[in-house]
Amino acid sequence: MTAGRSGAPHDGGPHDQARRHDGGPHDEAPHGGASRDQAPLAGAPHGVSARDAVVRVRRAVPRDAADLVSLRVHLMRAMGEPGAEDPTWQGRARAWFAAGLGTPDVVAFVVDAPGRLAACALVELHRSAPSARNPRGTTAHLSNVCTHPADRGRGFGRACVGAALDWARTAGADSVSLHATPEGEPLYRSLGFVDTTYTELRLRW
């Protein structure tokens, strides 16, 4: 299921980026599972091969909200989430993206396909008290990494992730965290993500 986009796809602007990709088998793999990885940003490799085709990546704008949620639905389905089709969270997510993409701490990078988005990656900045591990007190979290089923295997996901990591580094983040599924883990490790020192715990109610 792909929601239609309002307005034509962006074809330029200051946030457009041409990125090369290697078309690896894991570039389209979604993430969101239990494994938590983190990459220090200083000199983290992006695994981008100069010999391969250029992928046009741009920064998402609020009007992309519906398509970003459509890709998120594909992600939830791939993860086996039972509530993937629930319109309640989808409506809330559309409102969140429309508002969040207008703020300085929420950024998504996308690749366009005719009439929809082909792939995306979302990065959010989190600010907390500085520490020895995070001297700036700014970290980033990578999520919503997804490629439309019709566009997988073309390096689009990897290109979006690379753009997101570049942006996080420029924004001053000390590190980037994510939750990786087994399918997505090889991609993230190839980009420099490693196991964290501490076990993540979570309380739900």
N, C-alpha and C positions, 0 to 999 in steps of 0.2 A: 504494500500500500504506500503510495507516494502522494503527498499533498501537493497541490499546485502552488506555484510561486506567483506572488503579486509583483508585476513589473518584470522587465527583461533582465537577463543575467548581466552582471557587471562585466565590462570588457576593458577596464583600465583603471587608472587612479593610483594614488601614491602608495597604496598597500598591496598592489598586485605584485606577485613574485613569480619568476620563472625558475622552477626547480627541476633538477634532473633526478631520475629514479633508476633503480636497478630491477624493478619488476619482480622482486622476490616472492616466494610463495606465501609469505606471512604478512604481506603489506596490507591486505584487506581484513586481517583478523580482528574481530572486535575485542574489547577488554571489559573488565568489570567483575572478574572473579575474585577469589579470596587472596591470591598472592599479591603482596604489595612490594613494589620496587621503587627505587629512588635513584636519580642520576645527579651527581654534582655537575654544575654547569660549566665550570672552567675547562674549556677545550674538549667537551664531550663530542665524540665523533658522530656523524649522522649517517654514515654508510652510504653516501650518495656517490654514484659512479659517473664520472665526466663523459663516459663513452655512450651513455644511453640518452633516450629521448627527453626533451624538456616537457615538464608538466606545468601548466599555468595555474598557480595557486593565488587566491585573493583573500583578503580579510572579509569576513561576513559582516553584513549590516542588519539592522533590526527587521527589515522586510524578508530576510531569509528564515525567520523563526519557524514558519510552517514546515519548510523543507528540512530544517535541522531536526525538528521533532519527528518527521517522517523517517529520517535515517535512524533516529534514536529508537523508533519502533522496530526497525530491522535489527538493531543491536539487541534489544530486549528479547526478540524472538530467538535470535541465535544463542542467547544465554539461557533460554528455556524459562524465562520469567513468566509465571502464569497470568499476570495482569497486563501483559504487553498491549492488549487491545483495549484496555480500559480508557474511555474518552476523558475521564475525570483528570487523571494525571497528565494526559496529553494536552488538555486545555491549559492546565497550570504551567506546563513546560513551555508552551507557545508564549504565554504571557511573560514567563521568566526570561526567555531568550530575547523577546522584543524589548524588554526593559534593560536586561543585563548587557546586551551588546552596545548599548549607548553609554556605558560606564567605562572608566579607564582600566578596571581590574578584571574584566571579563572579555575575552577575545576568542573568536573561532576563525579557523582558516578552512577554506573550502575549495573544491574543484568543481567547475560547472559542467553539466551535461545539458543537452537540449531540453528546455522546459523544466529542469529540476537540478538538484545537486547530485554529483557523482560520489563525493566523499567529503568528510569533515573531520576536524579535530578541535576540541575545546580546551582552553587553558585559562585557569583562574588564579589570580594572585591572592595569597593569604598573608596577613600582616600580624605579627606577634612580637613578644619581647625578644630582643636580640640575645644570642647565646654564642658560646664558643663554636658550636656546630653551624649556627646560622647567624653570622655576625651582623648582617643587615636587618635581620628580623623579618625578611620577606621570602616566602617560599611560593611555589606554584604547584598546581595539581592539574594533570592532564586527564581528560575524560572524553566521552562521546566520540571516540575514534571509530569511525564506521565508513564502509564503502558500500554503495548500492550493489545488490547482487549482480546486476547486469554489467558492472564496471570493475569487478574484482580481477586481480592478477595483473593490473596495469601500473602499479606503483603509486596510485593516487593517495592511498592512506599514508604511506611512508612520506610522501611529499608534504602532506598536511601536517604530519607530526614534526617533520623537520622545520617547517615554518613556525610552528608553535614553540618549539624549543629555542629557535633563534630569537623569537619575540620575548620569551621569558628571560633569557640571558640579558638581552638589551634592557629589559624592564628592571633589572637589578635583583632578580630572584637568586637566592643562594643554592637552591636545588629544585628539582621537579619530582613529584611523586605520582604514582598511578597504581591502579589495580589491574593486573593482567590475568587473562584467561590462559590456559595452557596453549591454545592456538596462537595467541598474540605474543606470548613471552619471548619466542626467538627473535621477533622483530625488535622488541624493546631492549633486549640484551645486546643486540647488534648495534644499537644506538648509544650504548654506554650505561644503561640502567643496571643496577646491582641490587642484591638483597640488602634490606635495611638491618641496622644493628639491633633494633628493639622489635618485639612482637606487637603487632597492632591488636588492640582489643576494642570491642564496640558494645554499647548497651542500647537496646531498642525497647520501646514501649508503645 
